[in-house]
């Protein structure tokens, strides 16, 4: 594994590359940093050069002004600069949840960098009909209030409910304990990235990047991230691609998810 730091406006980004073959960028969901999807990456590096990174504000990626806000567009600009640093060729991007929302911005603003975006359940309320959009933005804001009053123990169950995160998982996964660092990542995710999601807007008209909307097989169909994937498919005039597991299938079912990802990528090559 190669690891390094890239200096971008207002932040320093930690990133890692592993494997050999075509470049595949994984933009992780939630509080996940470069190591969160290690079990999935392990099953892809024989065929792909996998890029993972810590979003600004998480783990080893620092923000110069700790009180500065962050936007989904800014996260996408970070990825744009990371890819420009690593290659002048378009890459495959697997975006999970917030990572998928980041990917949609990148697809619109820097289409030359993305050959294919798999957008797994983007947390993008702007994709939804107006009334539904307002409902789910309010839901995320209420989660921030719950966190502010009761901390992570009070909020974590609600986060799982709102995003439709299921408990089933494959056996023998790499342990991901709730360390102090992971708690700090959750703090940034809920306090800063939730606000970024609530405030986010994007116009997909004219987007020429190939995008595959994706959903988890066990994600409840009423939760907003599944609904965003459904609406994205409608906007693009395409079908949803289904992956094993739920909203976090890439971390809960990495073996099955990797197999399905290979199958999907072979089908579009």
Buried (B, 14 or more C-beta within 10 A) or exposed (E): EEEEEBEBEBBBBBBBBBBEEBBBBBBBBBBBBBBBBBBBBBBBBEBBBBBBBBBBBBBBBBBEEEEEEBBBBBBBBBBBBBBEEBBEEBBBBBBBBBBBBBBBBBBBBBBEBBBBBBBBBBBBBBBBEEEBBEEBBEBBEEBBEBBEEEEBEEBBEBBBEBBBBBEEBBEEBEEBEEEEBBEBBBBBBBBBBBBBBBBBEBEBEEBEBBBBBBBBBBBBEEBBBBBBBBBBBEEBEEEBBBBBBBBBBBBBBBBBBBBBBBEBBEEEE
